[in-house]
Amino acid sequence: MFVGDVLKRIDSSGPGIIKTAAGVTVGDPVSKVYQLYPDIKVEPNDYEPTEQYLTSPSDGLAIRFETRDGTIARFYAGAVREVHFTERCL
C-alpha cells in the first residue's frame, strides 16, 4: 500500500510465499503466532465474527495477522496506522 509516493504496508495472502522474520506464513496455525509473538494483541475481526486480528506493534511499525479456522489467512506489515486499515486501500 502506497500513501502518496511512500510504501506504508505490504500484504501477504499466499501460503508459503512470504514469511515474517519470526517464520510465520499464511496457512500456519494461530498457535504459532501466539508462541512467536508474546506481545500479540487480539481483536475481533470486523467482517467475520468468529475470527480475529492478531496485531504485534513495534516502534511505529506493526504486523497484523488475520485468522480463519485456526490458521493464518493473511498478514500485513508496515506503518501502524496503515496496518489497522481493514480495507486494502485508503
N, C-alpha and C positions, 0 to 999 in steps of 0.2 A: 504494500500500500504506500503510495506516494502522497505526501501533503505538500502541495507546491512542487518543488523540484527535489524534495528531501524524502528519502526512503525511511518510513517510520515503522513498518511492520512486514513480516514475512510469514506466510501461511503454509502449512503442510497438511495435505489430506490423503496422501498416498502411502500405503503401508510399506515400510522399509526404505522409502526413498530418502528421507532426511531424518536424522536423529538429533536429539538435543545433546548438549555437551555431556550430560549425565547418562546418555544412552537410551532415552525413551523415544519410541517411534509410534506411528499410527498402528493400531492393532494390538499394542501391548496391553496387559491387564492394568486396571486402575491401581491395583495394589503396588505395582512397580513405581508409580508416581509418588504414592504416599511414602514409600521406602526411600526414594532418592531425593525427594523434596520435602524435608520435615517441616518447613515453614509454610506449606501449601494452605491457601485459603479456599474454603469450599463455599460455593454459592449456587443457588438454583438456576437451572437453565431457563432462559426467557421463553423458549418455544416448546420444550419437552419437559413436562412436569416431573417425570421420573428420572431425569438426567441432571448432570451438574457441570458447572465450570470449576476447574481447579486452577488457581492462579498463584504464582510464586513471584513476588516483586523483588527487585534488586537495584537499588540506586538509580531510579528514574527509568529503569527498564523492567520488563516483566515477560513471563511466559505463561500462556493460558492453554489448558487442555480442555477439550470437550469430551464428555463420556457418552458411551452408547453401549448398553447391555454389558456393563462391566469391563469394557475396553476403552482405549483412547480412539475416538472417532476422527479427530483432527486436533492440531495445535497451532498456535501462532506466537510469535515472539517479536518484541520491539519496544517502542516507547509505551509507557504505562497507559497514557490516555487512549492511544490507538488500539492497544491490546484489549481494552474494555469495550470497544465498539462491537456490538453483536452482529452488525451487518458487515459485509466485506468491502464497504465503500463509505465515504463521508456523506 
